Amino acid sequence: MSSRFHLKVVRTVRLALAGFAASLVLASCGGGVDSGGTGAPPAALADGPVTGLGSVIVNGVRFDDDSASIVDQDGQALTPDQLQVGMLAEIGATAIGASNGTPTSTALTIRTRNEIVGEVDSVKRLGTVMMVLGQSVRITAATWFDASLPGGIDAVNPGDVVEVWGMYNARSAEYVATRVAPRANAQSYQLRGLLAAVGASSQTIVVGGLTIDIAQIPAADRPALTVGRFVRATLTTSPTAGVWTATALVPGNAMLPDRADARWRGRISSIVSASQFVVNGLPVDASAATFSDGGVGVVLGARVAVAGSLSGGVLQAKTVTVLGDETIVNSTFELHGKIAAWNAAQGTLLLRGIAIHVGNGVQYMGGSAADLANGRAIDVMGTLDADRLSIDAQTITFE
């Protein structure tokens, strides 16, 4: 690569970062967290996959969600039981404190968001990859599937319509799924992805390899069409002569207000350096941050957890932790609540609607296996079972 070309790339990325940060402040896409009807703005924000229920857990923080306002990416209201492990969630909350060493807070607003709704084009079961709406979707040890899809990817077939939550890996140009569910009656498709090209007349765009006609959307209702920025397109369910028709087009990231405490988990979608990069569409200034590995793992596509504060649409990082790709070892889940059904003969219990496998290697705290019974309040930590919809318990704590 020539030095001139390298400088041009760096300059382009820097301009994109600056423009994107400004657009977050000025955007009016209807997203972002607010007071949730309490009259006071949240003090903290967390964004990432849901890794636990019974107080929703995001980025290691346990949020009491009893009084939270919960909506999806389109602003449609969700009931608490519709909030599932593996969904991506943006949470506006009270100041984060600690209870018995665990970060805790009260969620005021919860906004989930998917990445894709579309038809499955193909399934490569051995490679744990499927193509959905022309996009490569990777299944990992941390990918949950809806209860109607036991066995995970083996229950998915070409022609099915599914909804995918996950994180876009810009390095491999694929979506790393955190949850997959069927959407057989979808009236429209959706794709959140990086804008790759804009047609000369600005009537077509390219996102994820799809050519999309945006002529039906008034120019005043379109987001800034900046290449390299995330956009979310709502599409009709079939293309015409290979071109998809958009019925809605909005920025791919919600407008985010200033927050003294912000915790973000995702993949690096563009990068200038270890101190200046973008995580899942959010600009990060890590010039004053402490890195878990000295910054060597801060590369395009890396999965990271960033903690700091939000100011002017930029996450001012205090710490940057490189998480690595999802494996059984680094992907644990937590459920808290009262046992709904305990089957001692089979070694299974039901908690928060999710089956828990209790094997001989489980570590107990505050009790023993003999104390397991219907109605007992417990906290379970474990990994995702091979069926992709239950947990293999590692520790059980009695409360």
N, C-alpha and C positions, 0 to 999 in steps of 0.2 A: 504494500500500500504506500503511495507517495505521501510525503509530508503535507503537500497542498491538499490532497484529498482528506487526509486525517483531520487537518484543521477545519476543513469545511464541514465534516461530520460533527465535530465537537461544537462548532458554532451553531449548527442547525439544532442540535439537541439542547444547547443552552437557551436558544430562542424559544424552542418548544416548551421547555420547563417554565420559563418566565411567563409566556403567554398562557400556559395552562393554569398557573397559579392565579393569574389575574382573572381568568374565566371562572374559576371556582368562586371568587368573590362576587362577580357580577351575574353569574348564571341564575336563571329563574326556572329551573327544571322541576321545581316542586319537591325536590328531595331534601336531604339533610335533617338533622335532629332539632327538635324544639322543646318547649316546656312540657309537652304531653298534657296540657290542660292544668298544670299546677300553678301557673302564674310566674314561675321562676325558671330561668334557663338552666339546663344541666351544667354541672361543673366538670364532667368528664365525658370522654367519648372512647368507645372501643369498637374495633371493626375486625372481623375475622370469622372463621368457621365456628359454629356452635359445637362445642366438645362435651357438653354435659347438660342435664336437665334436672329439675327439682330445685329451682333457682337456676336460670340459664347461665351457662359458663362460656365465656368468650375471652380468649387471650389470658387464661388463667385466673380471671376474675369471676367470682360468683355473684350474679346480679339477681336480686329479688324481683321477679317479674309479675307479682300479683296485681299491681295496679298500673302496669305499663300499657301504653297505647301501641298496638302491634299492627303493622301494615306490610304489604309486599312491595316489590319494586314499582308497581303501578299505582300505589296508594290505596289498594283494596284492603279492607280490614281483615285481620286474621284472628282466630280464637287461639288461646294459649296452647291448646292441644295440637294445633297445626304447626307450631314451632317445633322443628325436629332436628335431631343431631345431624350435622353435616351441612345444614343450610348456612349460607353466608349472612351475617347480621351486622348491622350498624346500630350501636346502642348509645343513646344519650342518657346519662345517669347522674346521680348525686356524687359527691366527692367519694373517692375510693379510700376505704379504710381497711382494717384487718380484724378478723375474728379467728382466734386460735391459730394465728399464723397464716390464715388464708385471706387473700384480698377479697373484700366484699363491698357491695354498693347496692343501691336501689335503682332499677331501670325505670326511666320515665317514658322513653320512646324506644321502640325496636322496629327496625326496617330491614326486612330480608330482601335478598336480590338473587336472581338466577343469572346464568350466563347464556343458556341456550334453551329454547323450546323448539323442537323440530323432529322431522322424521329420521329414523335410523337408516343410513345408507348401506352400511355393512358392519359386520362384527368379526374381529379376529380374536377368537377366544384364547388361543395359546399366548398371544401377545398382550392380552388384556387391553385391547384398544378397540374402540368402535368409532365409526364415522357418523356424525349427527349433523344434519343440515350442512354437509360439506366440511365439517370441522372435525379434526382428530381429537378424540376424548380418551384420555388415559385413566385406567382404573388402577388404584393403588391399595395398599394395606389399610388405608384410612378412608376408603370410599364406601359410604353407606348406600344401601338400596332400600327402596320402599318395601314394606312387608308383603306387597303383592308380587314382588320379584325375588322369591327365595332362591338362593344360589348366586345372586348377583348377575354378572354379565351373561351367564348361561341361560337366564330367563328372558334375555332381550333378543329380539329377532329383527332382521331387516323389514322395514315397513311399519314397525312400531313407532309411535310418537312419544317422546320422552322429554322430561324437564331435567336440566343439568345445572347443579350448583358447583362452583369450583373456582380455580385460579388459572389465569392464562399464563403459560410459560412462553415468553417471547423468544427464548433461546431455541426451543424445539418446535415452536409454532404449533402448540397443542394446548388443550385445556386439561388440567389435572383435576378430575372430578372429586368432589367431597361428598356429593349425594346425587342419586339418580332416582327419578320417580316417573311412572307412566302418566301421559297426558293424552289419552285416547280421543277426547272430545275437544281438543284445542281448536278454537275458532280462528286463531292466528298463530304465527310463529314469532320467535324473538331471537335476536342475536346481539350480544354485547361484545364488541371487539375493536381492534385498532383500525382506524381509517387508513387505508392503504393508498387510495387514489381518488381524485375528484375529476369528473368529466369536464371537458372544455366548456360546456354550457351550464355546468353545475346542476344538471338534471339527473346525473347518475353518480354513484359513488361505488367504491369497492371496499368491502369489509370481509375479511376471512376468505378471500377468493371469490366471494359472491358479488356479481354486478347487481346493484340495487337502484331501481328507478325511484327518485324522490320527487318527481314532478307534481304529485298530488299534494305535497306538503308546501304551504305558502312559505315564501322566503323568510318572512318575519317570524315564522314558527320553527325555523331550523336552527340548530346550534352552529357555532363556528365550525366550518368544515376545514379543520387543520389536520393535515396528514400526520399520523403518529399519535393522535389523541384517541381515547376511547369514546365510542358512541354506542347508543343502544337503538336498534331498529326493530320496529314491529312490522311484520311482513304478512302478506297474504300467503296461503298455504300451498301455493304452487307457482312456479315461474312461467313466464310467457317468452318463448323463444330463448330460454336460458337466462332471462332477466327477471329478478324478483321485484315486486312492487311494495314499497314501504307505505304504511298508513300512518306511521308516527316515527319521528326521529328526535332523540333527546341526547344531551351529554351522557357519557357513560359513567360519570361520577357526580354524585350529588353535591350541591353547594354545602360547604362545611364552615360553621362559625368558629371563632376563636375559642379555644379551650385550654385551661391551664394543665390538664392531664389528658393526654391522648395516647392510645395504645393501638397500634395498627399491625396486622399480620397479613402477609401476602407475598407475591413474587415480584421481583424487580423487573419492571416492564421497559425501562430505558435507563441508561447510565452514562454519566460523564466521568465520574470518579467515585471512589469509595466515600467521599463526603458530599456528593451531589448526584442524586438518582431519583427515580420514580418507582413507587411501590403500588402496583395495581391501579395506576392512574393518579396517585397522590404524590406531589413533589416532596422530597425529603432533603433537608439541610442537616447533614451529619458532621459539620465542621467542628462541633464541640462535643461530639459523642464519644462514648466509650464502646469499643467493639469487643465481642466475645472471642474473636480470633485475630484481632489486630487489623481486621478489614480485608484480609486476603480472600475471604469467601464472598465478599460483596461483588457479585458479577451478574451479568444479565441472566435473568431466569431464576436466580437464587431465591429460595424461600426464607424470609426473614421476619423477625418480630422487632418492631421499632417502638420505643416509648419516649415520650417527650411532651411537647405542647404544640397546639395549633395556633398559628398566627398568620393572618393574611392568606389563608389557603395553603400554607406550607407547614409541614410537620418539622418542627425544630427538635431534632433528635437528641436525647440524652444517652440512650443506650441502643445499640444495634446488635441483635443476636441472630447469627446464622443458624437456621434450624436443620438444613439438609433436606433431601427428598424424603417423602413419607415412607416409613417402614413400620413394622410391628414394634420395634424397639422404641421409636420416638413418637408413636401415635397411640396415646391412651385416652380413654373416655371415662366420664364420671356421671353416676346417677345417684340422686339423693331422694329419699322418700320412704313411705311405708310399704312393706311387702304386701302385694296384692294376692299372690298365690305361691305357696312353697310346696314343692314336690320333692320330698326327701329321697324317695326311691330313684327318681331320675336325676336328682341333683340339680334342679332348675328352680328358679323363682322368677316372678314377674314384678317389675318395678318400672313405674312410669310408662307402662305399656310395652316395655322392652324385655325380652327374655334374657336372663342371666344364667350362665353355666357355672356351677360351683363345683370345682374339682378338688382333688386332694391337696394340691399345692397352694390353696388360698391361705393368705395370712389374715388372721383375725385380730381386731383391736377392740377392747372393751367387752369381749365376749368370746364365744366359740361357736362351732357349727351346731351344737346342741341348742343354742339360743335362737336359731333361725325359726321364725314362725310368722304366720299371717298377722299383719298389723304392726310388726316391729319396725321401728324407724332405723334405717341403715344408710350408709354411704358406701357405694361400690366404685372401685377403680378397676379398669380392665382394658383389654384390647378387643378389636373387632373380630368376631368369629368368621370362619370360612364361609358361612351362609350369608354374610354381608348384612345381617339385620339383627344380630344378637351380640352379647358381650361375654367374653371369657374372663371371669373375675380373677383379679390378682390380689386385691385386698378388700376386706369388708370391715367397716367400722360401725359399731353399734352406738346409738345415741339415746 
